[in-house]
Amino acid sequence: MSQYDCAVSSPSEVLAQARRRRTFAVISHPDAGKSTLTEALALHARVIGQAGATHGKAGRRGTVSDWMTMERERGISISSAALQFEYRDTVINLLDTPGHADFSEDTYRVLSAVDCAVMLVDAAKGLETQTMKLFEVCRHRGIPIITVINKWDRPGNEALELMDEVLERTGLLPTPLTWPVGDSGDFRGVLDRRTGQYIKFTRTEGGATIAGEERFDADAASDMEGQAWSTAVEESGLLELEDQQHDQDAFLAGRTTPVMFGSAVLNFGVHQLLDTLVDLAPYAEARPDSDGELRPVDAPFSGFVFKVQAGMDTAHRDRLAFVRVCSGLFTRGMVVTHAATGKPFATKYAQHVFGRDREVIDEAYPGDVVGLVNASALRVGDSLYVDKPVSFPPIPTFAPEHFMVIRAKDSSKYKQFRRGISQLDHEGVVQVLRSDLRGDQAPVLGAVGPMQFEVAEDRMNNEFNAPVKLERLDFSLARRTTPDWIPQLGRERSVEVLSRSDGELLALFSDRWRLAGVEREHPGIVLEPLVVS
């Protein structure tokens, strides 16, 4: 009898449970309202009683998904948060992601674990730089996108102008499901384009509780809102003429994007978004393995690690590996195989994670996210399975663009220093680079953005009790090389070769001109870009 047979769920039950799952991420530019929307969705699903966002980030209490001290102090999301709750007869797995470009590598990892994305667009600012970068990742991965025009309670662009921008910049045909009644800054409600009804919103104090909403037919809406309703009906008619109507097959194929209008801070339009996720977002389906073969959802258990996080529980200082279940039934206590080593891994401590809060989980199905506690053997990208071996595609690492030497301020704290550096490397907070010349006492940290260094320094000081000092290095790009070229590169000025913990050799250059010079001097030299694919 196999381990899988010890925890049996029939294939039909696994398929049924997979179809109940909606696993998605919220993506956008910083300050577009991702964490506020996350909180509002949990509020409308009645998982929490009061939302953490009050009047923007300056006045917000810490939201459920923002649990790190730096997140609460700065009002930004740094780490990704996984929230699970039920709505209607559906299990929602919501993965909140950092919006700041400095943490785009963490966001990329999360996007490897979702089946759909909600693209949040600021009504006044439109599609911003980071939003477009994340959109490109979604498009590359074939992730369907639902677009939410947020902050309609504030002055912004015309609704039709925003639709033109979405089409021109993403290539996706916007197919609005709701249309705003009232200009941006004068948000009264929305026209439900599927029913023709008017959904009128009522403000609550600070947006801390669920916004009231009422439905009216077209005649009542016309009497109530006058010209604002007439304008909404006319503009919706223009969309019909352009065939901007929802088509489920086109949406799932990545040709169109359903659009909704709302205000996360006031909880306007959040209920409609939840219903849309349940009705339209794709459920968990078969995922390709490293060879491109699909692992059926009703196959024995398999999953992959998309995030490792420590310090979430200050009482225990444990390490949590977030695993996306890809197939089969997961049961707490089952022994799985770690694909990277072929060794068994016991899942005695398995939990659902709601922000910083946790609860023990006994079962999980495809689409769910499981937190495995004290998973020191697991790294980002690792695959786990039962019975038939499977390995899912690795999660690529971004090319670092900023580099600093890190040293312990107090030599007596060297043990804590080494443990902290190892943990930060293990989680992917920063990339840790070493060389025989520098030694373990002065490793180099590589980062996509400088704020990653601030997170690393804060955690070394407070979590590991190992105060550090950082020294900037004058490098701005890295290339992958091979051992054969180390001697030649070692003789070049403004060039240094360091080893990453995954075994890759990275040659660091001061700038692109120095790189071009080295390539001219050494034809055939191996200097490969680190490209996310």
BAVEXKE-480970 format. One line per field, with one value per residue (C-alpha): residue number from 1; residue in one letter; x negated, y negated, z negated. Coordinates in nm, 2 decimals, decimal comma. Layout:
% BAVEXKE-480970
seq = [NUM:...]
type = [a:...]
x = [X:...]
y = [Y:...]
z = [Z:...]
This chain:
% BAVEXKE-480970
seq = [1:2:3:4:5:6:7:8:9:10:11:12:13:14:15:16:17:18:19:20:21:22:23:24:25:26:27:28:29:30:31:32:33:34:35:36:37:38:39:40:41:42:43:44:45:46:47:48:49:50:51:52:53:54:55:56:57:58:59:60:61:62:63:64:65:66:67:68:69:70:71:72:73:74:75:76:77:78:79:80:81:82:83:84:85:86:87:88:89:90:91:92:93:94:95:96:97:98:99:100:101:102:103:104:105:106:107:108:109:110:111:112:113:114:115:116:117:118:119:120:121:122:123:124:125:126:127:128:129:130:131:132:133:134:135:136:137:138:139:140:141:142:143:144:145:146:147:148:149:150:151:152:153:154:155:156:157:158:159:160:161:162:163:164:165:166:167:168:169:170:171:172:173:174:175:176:177:178:179:180:181:182:183:184:185:186:187:188:189:190:191:192:193:194:195:196:197:198:199:200:201:202:203:204:205:206:207:208:209:210:211:212:213:214:215:216:217:218:219:220:221:222:223:224:225:226:227:228:229:230:231:232:233:234:235:236:237:238:239:240:241:242:243:244:245:246:247:248:249:250:251:252:253:254:255:256:257:258:259:260:261:262:263:264:265:266:267:268:269:270:271:272:273:274:275:276:277:278:279:280:281:282:283:284:285:286:287:288:289:290:291:292:293:294:295:296:297:298:299:300:301:302:303:304:305:306:307:308:309:310:311:312:313:314:315:316:317:318:319:320:321:322:323:324:325:326:327:328:329:330:331:332:333:334:335:336:337:338:339:340:341:342:343:344:345:346:347:348:349:350:351:352:353:354:355:356:357:358:359:360:361:362:363:364:365:366:367:368:369:370:371:372:373:374:375:376:377:378:379:380:381:382:383:384:385:386:387:388:389:390:391:392:393:394:395:396:397:398:399:400:401:402:403:404:405:406:407:408:409:410:411:412:413:414:415:416:417:418:419:420:421:422:423:424:425:426:427:428:429:430:431:432:433:434:435:436:437:438:439:440:441:442:443:444:445:446:447:448:449:450:451:452:453:454:455:456:457:458:459:460:461:462:463:464:465:466:467:468:469:470:471:472:473:474:475:476:477:478:479:480:481:482:483:484:485:486:487:488:489:490:491:492:493:494:495:496:497:498:499:500:501:502:503:504:505:506:507:508:509:510:511:512:513:514:515:516:517:518:519:520:521:522:523:524:525:526:527:528:529:530:531:532:533]
type = [m:s:q:y:d:c:a:v:s:s:p:s:e:v:l:a:q:a:r:r:r:r:t:f:a:v:i:s:h:p:d:a:g:k:s:t:l:t:e:a:l:a:l:h:a:r:v:i:g:q:a:g:a:t:h:g:k:a:g:r:r:g:t:v:s:d:w:m:t:m:e:r:e:r:g:i:s:i:s:s:a:a:l:q:f:e:y:r:d:t:v:i:n:l:l:d:t:p:g:h:a:d:f:s:e:d:t:y:r:v:l:s:a:v:d:c:a:v:m:l:v:d:a:a:k:g:l:e:t:q:t:m:k:l:f:e:v:c:r:h:r:g:i:p:i:i:t:v:i:n:k:w:d:r:p:g:n:e:a:l:e:l:m:d:e:v:l:e:r:t:g:l:l:p:t:p:l:t:w:p:v:g:d:s:g:d:f:r:g:v:l:d:r:r:t:g:q:y:i:k:f:t:r:t:e:g:g:a:t:i:a:g:e:e:r:f:d:a:d:a:a:s:d:m:e:g:q:a:w:s:t:a:v:e:e:s:g:l:l:e:l:e:d:q:q:h:d:q:d:a:f:l:a:g:r:t:t:p:v:m:f:g:s:a:v:l:n:f:g:v:h:q:l:l:d:t:l:v:d:l:a:p:y:a:e:a:r:p:d:s:d:g:e:l:r:p:v:d:a:p:f:s:g:f:v:f:k:v:q:a:g:m:d:t:a:h:r:d:r:l:a:f:v:r:v:c:s:g:l:f:t:r:g:m:v:v:t:h:a:a:t:g:k:p:f:a:t:k:y:a:q:h:v:f:g:r:d:r:e:v:i:d:e:a:y:p:g:d:v:v:g:l:v:n:a:s:a:l:r:v:g:d:s:l:y:v:d:k:p:v:s:f:p:p:i:p:t:f:a:p:e:h:f:m:v:i:r:a:k:d:s:s:k:y:k:q:f:r:r:g:i:s:q:l:d:h:e:g:v:v:q:v:l:r:s:d:l:r:g:d:q:a:p:v:l:g:a:v:g:p:m:q:f:e:v:a:e:d:r:m:n:n:e:f:n:a:p:v:k:l:e:r:l:d:f:s:l:a:r:r:t:t:p:d:w:i:p:q:l:g:r:e:r:s:v:e:v:l:s:r:s:d:g:e:l:l:a:l:f:s:d:r:w:r:l:a:g:v:e:r:e:h:p:g:i:v:l:e:p:l:v:v:s]
x = [0,00:-0,14:-0,15:0,11:0,35:0,33:0,51:0,75:0,99:1,16:1,06:1,41:1,40:1,06:1,19:1,50:1,29:1,05:1,34:1,44:1,10:1,02:0,65:0,55:0,32:0,37:0,12:0,06:-0,17:-0,26:0,02:0,29:0,47:0,38:0,37:0,68:0,86:0,73:0,88:1,21:1,25:1,20:1,45:1,71:1,66:1,73:1,39:1,31:1,54:1,37:1,13:0,78:0,77:0,92:0,82:0,54:0,20:0,13:0,41:0,45:0,43:0,22:0,42:0,44:0,21:-0,06:-0,22:-0,58:-0,69:-0,82:-0,50:-0,29:-0,53:-0,55:-0,21:-0,34:-0,34:-0,68:-0,61:-0,35:-0,05:0,17:0,53:0,79:1,16:1,49:1,74:2,07:1,97:1,62:1,28:1,09:0,71:0,60:0,23:0,15:-0,18:-0,42:-0,36:-0,69:-0,93:-1,21:-1,02:-0,91:-1,10:-0,87:-0,57:-0,70:-0,72:-0,37:-0,24:-0,38:-0,12:0,20:0,46:0,59:0,49:0,68:0,51:0,58:0,56:0,57:0,85:0,63:0,30:0,40:0,16:-0,16:-0,51:-0,51:-0,15:-0,27:-0,58:-0,36:-0,10:-0,38:-0,46:-0,10:-0,08:-0,39:-0,25:0,10:0,27:0,62:0,67:0,97:0,92:1,05:1,05:1,00:1,04:1,34:1,44:1,16:1,11:0,95:0,97:1,28:1,40:1,39:1,03:0,92:1,07:0,88:0,56:0,61:0,66:0,37:0,11:0,20:0,36:0,65:1,00:1,17:1,52:1,67:1,91:2,01:2,00:1,98:2,27:2,13:1,79:1,47:1,48:1,86:1,91:2,28:2,29:2,26:2,47:2,47:2,43:2,55:2,88:2,93:2,99:2,85:2,64:2,64:2,37:2,39:2,09:1,99:1,77:1,41:1,50:1,44:1,76:1,94:2,09:2,46:2,59:2,94:3,05:3,30:3,44:3,36:3,67:3,60:3,23:3,32:3,55:3,29:2,97:3,09:2,82:2,55:2,76:2,83:2,46:2,38:2,64:2,51:2,15:2,24:2,42:2,10:1,92:2,18:2,13:1,76:1,85:1,70:1,91:1,78:1,69:1,57:1,35:1,18:1,11:0,96:0,75:0,60:0,76:1,00:1,02:1,34:1,35:1,51:1,52:1,49:1,33:1,15:1,12:1,49:1,57:1,76:1,77:1,60:1,90:1,93:1,56:1,61:1,90:1,70:1,41:1,66:1,85:1,57:1,22:1,07:1,05:0,75:0,66:0,37:0,03:-0,27:-0,57:-0,94:-0,90:-0,58:-0,35:-0,03:0,00:0,38:0,54:0,68:0,33:0,16:0,05:-0,20:-0,29:-0,57:-0,72:-0,67:-0,78:-0,97:-0,92:-1,06:-0,98:-0,60:-0,57:-0,79:-0,72:-0,88:-1,11:-1,00:-1,02:-0,72:-0,72:-0,42:-0,32:-0,08:0,11:0,11:0,27:0,44:0,53:0,29:0,34:0,15:-0,10:-0,15:-0,51:-0,59:-0,91:-1,13:-1,20:-1,54:-1,69:-1,46:-1,43:-1,11:-0,96:-0,71:-0,43:-0,34:-0,30:-0,07:0,13:0,36:0,23:0,44:0,20:-0,01:0,26:0,26:0,47:0,39:0,50:0,60:0,67:0,60:0,69:0,55:0,54:0,50:0,19:0,04:-0,20:-0,46:-0,62:-0,99:-1,06:-1,43:-1,50:-1,27:-1,37:-1,18:-1,10:-1,12:-0,87:-0,70:-0,51:-0,36:-0,39:-0,46:-0,76:-0,71:-0,92:-0,76:-0,94:-1,19:-1,12:-1,38:-1,59:-1,60:-1,93:-2,05:-2,13:-2,24:-2,52:-2,64:-2,89:-2,74:-2,94:-2,85:-2,90:-2,98:-3,22:-3,07:-2,75:-2,90:-2,70:-2,37:-2,51:-2,58:-2,24:-2,06:-2,24:-2,16:-1,80:-1,77:-1,93:-1,71:-1,39:-1,52:-1,49:-1,83:-2,08:-2,39:-2,71:-3,05:-3,41:-3,72:-3,87:-3,59:-3,52:-3,20:-3,25:-3,18:-2,94:-2,79:-2,42:-2,26:-1,92:-1,67:-1,60:-1,77:-1,47:-1,56:-1,87:-1,66:-1,45:-1,76:-1,92:-1,60:-1,56:-1,93:-1,90:-1,57:-1,50:-1,84:-1,99:-2,30:-2,34:-2,51:-2,68:-2,64:-2,89:-2,78:-2,98:-3,01:-2,85:-2,52:-2,48:-2,55:-2,62:-2,64:-2,98:-3,17:-3,47:-3,70:-3,67:-3,74:-4,11:-4,06:-3,78:-3,98:-4,24:-3,99:-3,93:-3,58:-3,49:-3,44:-3,33:-3,12:-2,94:-2,57:-2,42:-2,25:-2,60:-2,58:-2,89:-2,80:-3,04:-2,96:-3,03:-3,04:-2,83:-2,73:-3,03:-3,27:-3,08:-3,11:-3,48:-3,54:-3,34:-3,55:-3,88:-3,77:-3,58:-3,37:-3,37:-3,07:-2,87:-2,50:-2,22:-2,01:-1,67:-1,34:-1,15]
y = [0,00:-0,34:-0,64:-0,80:-0,51:-0,58:-0,91:-0,84:-1,08:-0,96:-1,12:-1,25:-1,42:-1,57:-1,71:-1,85:-2,02:-2,16:-2,31:-2,49:-2,67:-3,02:-3,10:-3,45:-3,74:-4,11:-4,30:-4,67:-4,97:-5,08:-5,27:-5,16:-4,99:-4,62:-4,56:-4,77:-4,56:-4,24:-4,35:-4,46:-4,12:-3,95:-4,19:-4,12:-3,74:-3,81:-3,66:-3,98:-4,23:-4,55:-4,66:-4,79:-5,06:-5,39:-5,70:-5,58:-5,47:-5,77:-5,68:-5,31:-5,06:-4,76:-4,54:-4,16:-4,09:-4,34:-4,18:-4,29:-4,58:-4,77:-4,71:-4,86:-5,15:-5,25:-5,15:-4,93:-4,56:-4,40:-4,03:-3,83:-3,72:-3,42:-3,44:-3,16:-3,20:-3,06:-3,27:-3,12:-2,76:-2,85:-2,84:-3,16:-3,15:-3,51:-3,58:-3,95:-4,06:-4,35:-4,63:-4,81:-4,74:-4,65:-4,34:-4,23:-3,90:-3,80:-3,89:-3,69:-3,38:-3,43:-3,46:-3,11:-2,98:-3,14:-3,06:-3,42:-3,78:-4,09:-4,39:-4,70:-5,03:-5,37:-5,57:-5,89:-5,73:-5,46:-5,17:-5,25:-5,11:-4,83:-4,73:-4,68:-4,47:-4,24:-4,23:-4,10:-3,82:-3,72:-3,73:-3,52:-3,26:-3,27:-3,39:-3,54:-3,89:-4,07:-4,44:-4,66:-5,04:-5,15:-5,49:-5,59:-5,80:-6,04:-6,27:-6,08:-5,99:-5,94:-5,58:-5,55:-5,69:-5,42:-5,15:-5,28:-5,28:-4,92:-4,81:-5,01:-4,91:-4,55:-4,44:-4,29:-4,40:-4,54:-4,40:-4,59:-4,40:-4,71:-5,07:-5,37:-5,60:-5,93:-6,08:-5,98:-6,17:-6,15:-5,78:-5,69:-5,33:-5,11:-4,99:-4,61:-4,55:-4,19:-4,28:-4,65:-4,72:-5,01:-4,91:-5,21:-5,22:-5,38:-5,50:-5,38:-5,56:-5,54:-5,24:-5,02:-4,81:-4,66:-4,93:-4,91:-4,85:-4,85:-4,74:-4,94:-4,89:-5,13:-5,35:-5,40:-5,46:-5,73:-5,90:-5,88:-5,98:-6,17:-6,27:-6,05:-5,74:-5,85:-5,90:-5,56:-5,39:-5,58:-5,49:-5,13:-5,13:-5,25:-4,95:-4,72:-4,87:-4,78:-4,43:-4,48:-4,22:-3,94:-3,62:-3,34:-3,16:-3,48:-3,57:-3,24:-3,25:-3,58:-3,79:-4,00:-4,13:-4,17:-4,52:-4,65:-4,99:-5,04:-5,20:-4,95:-5,21:-5,26:-4,89:-4,99:-4,72:-4,46:-4,24:-4,24:-4,14:-3,85:-3,72:-3,77:-3,56:-3,28:-3,30:-3,36:-3,30:-2,96:-2,68:-2,47:-2,26:-2,03:-2,20:-2,12:-1,96:-2,04:-1,82:-1,99:-1,71:-1,79:-1,65:-1,58:-1,73:-1,39:-1,23:-1,16:-1,46:-1,70:-2,06:-2,31:-2,57:-2,93:-3,11:-3,05:-3,29:-3,31:-3,54:-3,53:-3,37:-3,57:-3,32:-3,03:-3,18:-2,90:-2,88:-2,85:-2,71:-2,81:-2,52:-2,54:-2,21:-2,10:-1,76:-1,51:-1,53:-1,67:-1,54:-1,66:-1,40:-1,24:-1,16:-1,31:-1,30:-1,60:-1,59:-1,78:-1,52:-1,21:-1,21:-1,17:-1,48:-1,45:-1,71:-1,68:-2,06:-2,19:-2,51:-2,75:-3,10:-3,41:-3,70:-3,63:-3,41:-3,04:-2,74:-2,37:-2,22:-1,85:-1,84:-2,05:-2,02:-2,15:-2,53:-2,55:-2,69:-2,50:-2,64:-2,37:-2,46:-2,41:-2,32:-2,39:-2,15:-2,32:-2,61:-2,82:-2,62:-2,28:-2,01:-1,76:-1,45:-1,12:-0,80:-0,90:-1,14:-1,49:-1,80:-2,13:-2,41:-2,60:-2,95:-3,17:-3,42:-3,79:-3,95:-4,16:-4,53:-4,65:-4,51:-4,56:-4,40:-4,30:-4,26:-4,20:-4,51:-4,28:-4,00:-3,82:-3,79:-3,61:-3,29:-3,48:-3,67:-3,35:-3,21:-3,53:-3,55:-3,18:-3,24:-3,55:-3,36:-3,06:-3,28:-3,48:-3,81:-3,89:-3,69:-3,60:-3,60:-3,47:-3,43:-3,28:-3,63:-3,79:-3,49:-3,42:-3,72:-3,96:-3,82:-4,03:-4,09:-4,12:-4,28:-4,39:-4,71:-4,89:-4,85:-4,48:-4,58:-4,78:-4,47:-4,25:-4,50:-4,54:-4,16:-4,10:-4,37:-4,27:-3,91:-3,76:-4,01:-4,06:-4,43:-4,47:-4,74:-4,76:-4,90:-4,97:-4,82:-4,99:-4,72:-4,76:-4,44:-4,07:-3,80:-3,42:-3,27:-2,94:-2,84:-2,84:-3,22:-3,30:-3,36:-3,61:-3,79:-3,81:-4,02:-4,28:-4,61:-4,69:-4,32:-4,06:-3,69:-3,56:-3,23:-3,22:-2,96:-2,78:-2,72:-2,98:-3,19:-3,56:-3,81:-4,16:-4,47:-4,84:-4,93:-4,82:-4,99:-4,78:-4,47:-4,56:-4,62:-4,28:-4,11:-4,28:-4,18:-3,82:-3,69:-3,38:-3,46:-3,32:-3,61:-3,51:-3,74:-3,62:-3,64:-3,56:-3,33]
z = [0,00:0,09:-0,13:0,09:0,03:-0,34:-0,29:-0,01:0,15:0,46:0,79:0,84:0,49:0,57:0,90:0,73:0,47:0,72:0,91:0,59:0,57:0,70:0,64:0,75:0,68:0,68:0,88:0,94:0,90:0,54:0,36:0,60:0,30:0,31:-0,06:-0,11:0,15:-0,01:-0,34:-0,18:-0,01:-0,35:-0,50:-0,24:-0,28:-0,65:-0,76:-0,95:-1,12:-1,04:-0,76:-0,86:-0,59:-0,71:-0,52:-0,29:-0,41:-0,63:-0,86:-0,82:-1,09:-1,00:-0,76:-0,82:-0,53:-0,63:-0,94:-0,93:-1,15:-0,85:-0,66:-0,94:-0,99:-0,63:-0,51:-0,23:-0,15:-0,16:-0,20:-0,02:-0,23:-0,18:-0,29:-0,25:-0,32:-0,19:0,01:0,14:0,21:0,32:0,14:0,21:0,20:0,22:0,25:0,17:0,32:0,27:0,51:0,47:0,76:0,52:0,43:0,78:0,74:0,45:0,66:0,95:0,72:0,61:0,97:1,03:0,78:0,90:1,17:1,21:1,14:1,04:1,20:0,99:1,17:1,01:1,18:1,18:1,28:1,52:1,61:1,42:1,47:1,22:1,32:1,67:1,56:1,37:1,65:1,88:1,63:1,63:2,01:2,03:1,79:1,96:1,65:1,71:1,58:1,42:1,42:1,14:1,18:0,82:0,64:0,85:0,54:0,63:0,93:1,22:1,59:1,79:1,79:2,17:2,18:1,93:2,15:2,45:2,24:2,13:2,49:2,63:2,37:2,29:2,61:2,41:2,51:2,20:2,15:1,85:1,64:1,44:1,55:1,32:1,25:1,17:1,28:1,11:0,78:0,77:0,73:0,68:0,79:1,10:1,39:1,40:1,77:1,74:1,59:1,67:1,31:1,10:0,79:0,56:0,29:-0,05:-0,24:-0,58:-0,83:-0,70:-0,49:-0,79:-0,75:-0,45:-0,23:-0,19:0,16:0,32:0,66:0,88:1,22:1,50:1,46:1,09:1,16:1,41:1,17:0,89:1,08:1,38:1,62:1,45:1,52:1,88:1,94:1,80:2,02:2,33:2,27:2,20:2,54:2,71:2,56:2,70:3,05:3,02:2,91:2,57:2,41:2,18:2,36:2,12:2,37:2,48:2,12:2,03:2,35:2,25:2,53:2,31:1,96:1,76:1,60:1,29:1,12:0,74:0,44:0,22:-0,07:-0,07:0,00:0,31:0,58:0,37:0,34:0,72:0,75:0,52:0,73:1,05:0,91:0,82:1,15:1,40:1,26:1,36:1,10:1,03:1,34:1,45:1,44:1,66:1,50:1,60:1,91:2,02:1,93:1,75:1,39:1,36:1,06:0,95:0,96:0,62:0,42:0,57:0,51:0,52:0,28:0,40:0,09:-0,23:-0,52:-0,88:-1,17:-1,13:-1,47:-1,71:-1,99:-1,80:-1,54:-1,30:-0,92:-0,70:-0,35:-0,13:0,09:0,38:0,40:0,77:0,76:0,52:0,16:-0,10:-0,45:-0,75:-0,86:-0,52:-0,42:-0,08:0,13:0,17:0,55:0,52:0,28:0,32:-0,06:-0,25:-0,42:-0,70:-0,70:-1,07:-1,11:-0,83:-0,86:-0,68:-0,69:-0,73:-0,74:-1,05:-1,20:-1,15:-1,21:-1,17:-0,84:-0,81:-0,43:-0,13:0,24:0,57:0,57:0,19:0,03:-0,27:-0,52:-0,62:-0,95:-1,03:-0,67:-0,68:-0,40:-0,15:0,08:0,32:0,63:0,47:0,57:0,34:0,45:0,35:0,56:0,92:0,92:1,06:1,07:1,16:1,35:1,14:1,04:1,20:1,01:1,11:1,20:0,90:0,98:0,64:0,43:0,07:-0,16:-0,49:-0,81:-1,18:-1,39:-1,69:-1,64:-1,94:-1,75:-1,45:-1,52:-1,50:-1,20:-1,00:-1,10:-0,99:-0,66:-0,58:-0,66:-0,44:-0,16:-0,21:-0,19:0,11:-0,07:0,09:0,30:0,10:0,29:0,17:0,27:0,10:0,10:-0,09:-0,32:-0,52:-0,74:-0,46:-0,21:0,07:0,08:0,43:0,47:0,74:0,54:0,26:0,02:0,00:-0,19:-0,44:-0,50:-0,54:-0,79:-0,99:-1,03:-1,11:-1,38:-1,53:-1,45:-1,47:-1,73:-1,50:-1,42:-1,09:-0,88:-0,50:-0,25:0,11:0,40:0,73:0,94:1,13:1,33:1,32:1,58:1,54:1,62:1,59:1,39:1,70:1,72:1,36:1,41:1,70:1,53:1,21:1,39:1,52:1,34:1,21:1,23:0,96:0,97:0,68:0,62:0,54:0,30:0,59:0,74:1,01:1,08:1,12:1,28:1,15:1,36:1,28:1,59:1,94:2,09:1,88:1,97:2,34:2,31:2,15:2,42:2,69:2,52:2,47:2,78:2,68:2,31:2,13:1,99:2,00:1,89:1,61:1,78:1,61:1,84]
